[in-house]
Amino acid sequence: MKIIQMTDLHYGGKNEAIYHKEPAMMLRLAIEDINKNHGDADFVFLTGDLAHRGSVEAYAYLKEDLDALAMPYYLVLGNHDSRKNALKIFENLREDENGFIQYALEFQNEVFLMLDTLQEVGHGGEYCAKRRAWLRGQLERYGGKNIYLCLHHAPFATGLRAMDKIGLRQEDAEDLYAILQPYDGVRHLFFGHYHSTMCGRWGKFSFSSLKGINHQVRLDFQSEDEVFIEFRNPEYSLILIENEVLNVHFRDFSHQSQALRED
């Protein structure tokens, strides 16, 4: 199985610069590269902050570009997003019984659970009791399969202190781990929000994240209150799942140097 992750697009309206850059420029490069080199991918998923201010105009503009992908795409919402406005534009978004944007994607023995960590006020994340109840039901339903979680906020501290202050609420993260811990089928967490490449383990669960499409966050382990935006080469991740092996590769799609054959 081949899938692709992108994150943190931060779309505005047409020709609107976000942090002095128009996000469509880099997303279109990514889509061109994906279609050219990985047109056989099963799907693409995007882990939040699809729009910078959650406007209908931004989502409509984003959909125009995402529809150029050669494969299906699925969305997770982040702290900059709006449930109400995203639902107006993206037909394949699904709500759970409580109105949160949560749904499951099943592909034979692989299941991807798209989680909603958006809180209505502020940039931190939450995963309340109602959302956790939905997750418990999905874990019971798919308990015999390989399960992957796709969400915006990491449920643990990353070391980027200023970003961790707007991470998932600690008590929700603790409850989330307690829910997941009994299930050996939970294989990996994919998340966004931090605009940085990272991978590791959260207890028994592996995880990965990647650079944002429009802008990145400085690798800063000192500042606790200020988030510093940078402009480095963005990336998408190429995820290969086969015979119980998970590989996550990071593609710097804007890199321009010539490739040379090894002697």
C-alpha positions as CSV (number, residue, x, y, z in Angstrom):
1,M,0.0,0.0,0.0
2,K,1.3,3.5,-0.9
3,I,-0.2,6.6,0.7
4,I,0.9,10.2,0.9
5,Q,0.7,12.8,3.8
6,M,0.7,16.5,3.5
7,T,0.0,19.0,6.3
8,D,-0.4,22.7,7.2
9,L,-1.4,24.3,3.9
10,H,-2.8,27.5,5.5
11,Y,-4.7,28.6,2.4
12,G,-6.2,32.0,2.2
13,G,-8.2,33.5,-0.6
14,K,-6.9,33.6,-4.2
15,N,-3.7,35.6,-4.4
16,E,-3.7,36.2,-0.6
17,A,-0.2,35.9,1.0
18,I,0.1,34.0,4.3
19,Y,3.3,35.0,6.0
20,H,4.4,36.7,2.8
21,K,3.8,33.6,0.6
22,E,0.8,32.4,-1.4
23,P,0.3,28.8,-0.3
24,A,-0.9,27.6,-3.7
25,M,2.5,27.9,-5.2
26,M,4.0,25.2,-3.1
27,L,0.9,23.0,-3.0
28,R,0.7,23.0,-6.8
29,L,4.4,21.9,-7.0
30,A,3.7,19.1,-4.6
31,I,0.6,17.9,-6.5
32,E,2.6,18.0,-9.8
33,D,5.4,15.9,-8.2
34,I,2.9,13.4,-6.6
35,N,1.0,12.9,-9.9
36,K,4.3,12.5,-11.9
37,N,6.1,10.2,-9.5
38,H,3.4,8.5,-7.4
39,G,0.3,8.4,-9.4
40,D,-0.2,4.8,-8.2
41,A,-0.7,6.0,-4.6
42,D,-3.9,4.7,-3.0
43,F,-4.8,8.1,-1.5
44,V,-3.4,11.3,0.0
45,F,-4.4,12.6,3.4
46,L,-3.9,16.1,4.9
47,T,-3.5,16.6,8.6
48,G,-5.0,19.9,9.3
49,D,-4.7,23.7,9.1
50,L,-6.0,23.4,5.6
51,A,-7.0,27.1,5.7
52,H,-5.4,29.9,7.6
53,R,-8.6,31.5,8.8
54,G,-11.2,28.8,8.0
55,S,-13.0,30.8,5.4
56,V,-15.4,29.3,2.8
57,E,-13.4,31.2,0.1
58,A,-10.2,29.5,1.2
59,Y,-11.7,26.0,1.2
60,A,-13.2,26.5,-2.2
61,Y,-9.8,27.7,-3.6
62,L,-8.0,24.8,-1.9
63,K,-10.5,22.3,-3.4
64,E,-9.8,23.6,-6.9
65,D,-6.1,22.7,-6.4
66,L,-6.6,19.4,-4.5
67,D,-9.0,18.1,-7.2
68,A,-6.0,18.0,-9.6
69,L,-4.6,15.0,-7.6
70,A,-4.7,11.8,-9.5
71,M,-5.9,9.9,-6.5
72,P,-8.5,10.4,-3.8
73,Y,-7.7,12.7,-0.9
74,Y,-9.0,12.8,2.7
75,L,-8.9,15.6,5.2
76,V,-8.3,16.2,8.9
77,L,-9.0,19.5,10.5
78,G,-6.6,21.6,12.5
79,N,-6.7,24.6,14.9
80,H,-7.0,27.1,12.1
81,D,-9.9,25.3,10.4
82,S,-13.7,25.7,10.7
83,R,-15.9,22.6,10.8
84,K,-18.9,24.5,9.5
85,N,-17.1,26.0,6.5
86,A,-15.1,23.0,5.5
87,L,-18.3,20.9,5.4
88,K,-19.8,23.4,3.0
89,I,-17.0,22.7,0.4
90,F,-15.7,19.1,0.9
91,E,-18.3,16.5,0.2
92,N,-16.2,13.6,1.6
93,L,-15.8,15.0,5.1
94,R,-17.9,13.0,7.5
95,E,-19.3,13.9,10.9
96,D,-19.6,11.5,13.9
97,E,-22.9,11.4,15.9
98,N,-21.8,14.6,17.8
99,G,-20.9,16.7,14.9
100,F,-17.1,16.2,15.1
101,I,-15.2,15.5,11.8
102,Q,-14.2,11.9,12.5
103,Y,-14.4,9.0,10.2
104,A,-12.7,5.7,9.3
105,L,-11.1,4.6,6.0
106,E,-10.8,0.9,5.6
107,F,-8.6,-0.8,3.0
108,Q,-8.6,-4.6,3.5
109,N,-6.5,-5.1,6.7
110,E,-5.5,-1.4,7.1
111,V,-7.7,1.1,8.8
112,F,-7.1,4.9,9.1
113,L,-9.0,6.7,11.8
114,M,-9.2,10.4,11.1
115,L,-9.5,12.3,14.4
116,D,-10.8,15.7,15.3
117,T,-8.7,17.6,17.8
118,L,-10.0,21.0,17.0
119,Q,-11.2,23.2,19.8
120,E,-13.4,26.2,19.1
121,V,-11.3,28.8,20.9
122,G,-7.5,29.1,20.8
123,H,-4.9,27.1,18.9
124,G,-4.4,24.2,21.4
125,G,-6.1,20.9,20.8
126,E,-8.6,18.9,22.7
127,Y,-10.1,15.4,22.5
128,C,-13.2,15.4,24.7
129,A,-15.1,12.5,26.2
130,K,-17.6,12.4,23.3
131,R,-14.8,12.1,20.7
132,R,-13.1,9.5,22.8
133,A,-16.3,7.5,22.9
134,W,-16.4,7.5,19.1
135,L,-12.7,6.3,19.1
136,R,-13.5,3.4,21.5
137,G,-16.2,2.2,19.2
138,Q,-13.9,2.3,16.2
139,L,-11.2,0.4,18.0
140,E,-13.7,-2.3,19.0
141,R,-15.0,-2.5,15.5
142,Y,-11.6,-2.8,13.8
143,G,-9.7,-4.4,16.7
144,G,-8.4,-7.3,14.5
145,K,-6.9,-5.0,11.8
146,N,-3.9,-2.7,11.6
147,I,-5.0,0.8,12.8
148,Y,-3.3,4.1,12.0
149,L,-4.4,7.4,13.6
150,C,-4.4,10.6,11.6
151,L,-4.8,13.8,13.7
152,H,-3.5,17.4,13.9
153,H,-2.1,17.9,17.4
154,A,0.4,15.5,18.9
155,P,-0.8,13.9,22.2
156,F,2.7,14.4,23.8
157,A,5.4,17.0,24.3
158,T,7.7,17.3,21.3
159,G,10.4,19.5,22.9
160,L,9.3,22.5,20.8
161,R,8.1,24.3,23.9
162,A,6.1,27.1,22.4
163,M,4.3,24.7,20.1
164,D,3.8,22.2,23.0
165,K,1.9,25.0,24.8
166,I,-0.7,24.7,22.0
167,G,-0.6,20.9,21.7
168,L,-3.3,18.5,22.8
169,R,-4.6,19.2,26.3
170,Q,-2.7,17.0,28.7
171,E,-5.6,15.3,30.4
172,D,-7.1,14.4,27.0
173,A,-3.7,13.0,25.9
174,E,-3.5,10.8,29.0
175,D,-7.0,9.5,28.5
176,L,-6.3,8.9,24.8
177,Y,-3.2,6.8,25.6
178,A,-5.2,4.8,28.1
179,I,-7.8,4.0,25.4
180,L,-5.2,3.0,22.8
181,Q,-2.8,1.1,25.1
182,P,-4.7,-2.3,25.1
183,Y,-4.8,-2.5,21.3
184,D,-1.8,-4.1,19.8
185,G,-3.2,-3.3,16.3
186,V,-2.6,0.4,16.7
187,R,0.5,0.8,14.5
188,H,1.3,4.5,14.1
189,L,0.3,8.1,14.6
190,F,0.5,10.7,11.7
191,F,0.1,14.3,12.8
192,G,0.7,17.9,11.6
193,H,0.6,21.2,13.5
194,Y,4.4,21.4,14.3
195,H,5.5,22.3,10.7
196,S,8.7,20.2,11.3
197,T,10.0,16.7,10.4
198,M,10.0,14.4,13.4
199,C,9.6,10.8,14.3
200,G,9.8,8.6,17.4
201,R,7.7,6.7,19.9
202,W,4.9,7.6,22.3
203,G,5.1,4.7,24.7
204,K,4.4,1.7,22.6
205,F,3.2,3.7,19.5
206,S,5.4,5.0,16.7
207,F,4.7,8.4,15.2
208,S,5.8,10.8,12.4
209,S,5.2,14.3,11.3
210,L,6.6,16.6,8.6
211,K,7.2,20.1,7.4
212,G,4.2,22.3,6.5
213,I,3.5,23.1,2.9
214,N,3.4,26.9,3.2
215,H,5.8,27.6,6.0
216,Q,7.9,25.9,8.7
217,V,8.6,26.3,12.4
218,R,12.1,27.0,13.7
219,L,13.7,24.1,15.5
220,D,13.7,26.0,18.8
221,F,13.9,24.1,22.1
222,Q,14.4,27.3,24.2
223,S,11.6,29.7,23.7
224,E,8.4,29.0,25.6
225,D,6.2,31.8,24.4
226,E,7.1,32.7,20.8
227,V,6.8,30.6,17.7
228,F,9.3,31.5,15.0
229,I,8.2,31.0,11.4
230,E,10.8,30.0,8.8
231,F,10.9,29.2,5.1
232,R,12.7,26.0,4.4
233,N,12.0,23.5,1.6
234,P,8.5,21.9,2.3
235,E,7.9,18.2,1.9
236,Y,5.3,15.5,1.7
237,S,5.7,12.1,3.2
238,L,5.5,8.9,1.2
239,I,4.2,6.0,3.3
240,L,4.7,2.4,2.3
241,I,2.9,-0.4,4.1
242,E,3.6,-4.0,3.1
243,N,4.0,-7.3,5.0
244,E,3.7,-5.6,8.4
245,V,6.5,-3.2,7.6
246,L,5.8,0.6,7.7
247,N,8.2,2.9,5.9
248,V,7.9,6.7,6.0
249,H,10.0,8.6,3.4
250,F,10.1,12.4,3.2
251,R,10.1,14.0,-0.2
252,D,11.6,17.5,-0.7
253,F,9.6,18.1,-3.8
254,S,11.0,21.7,-4.5
255,H,14.6,20.5,-4.5
256,Q,16.2,21.5,-7.8
257,S,19.8,20.0,-7.9
258,Q,20.8,17.6,-10.6
259,A,20.9,13.9,-9.7
260,L,24.2,12.1,-10.5
261,R,24.8,8.4,-10.9
262,E,26.9,6.9,-8.2
263,D,30.4,5.7,-9.4
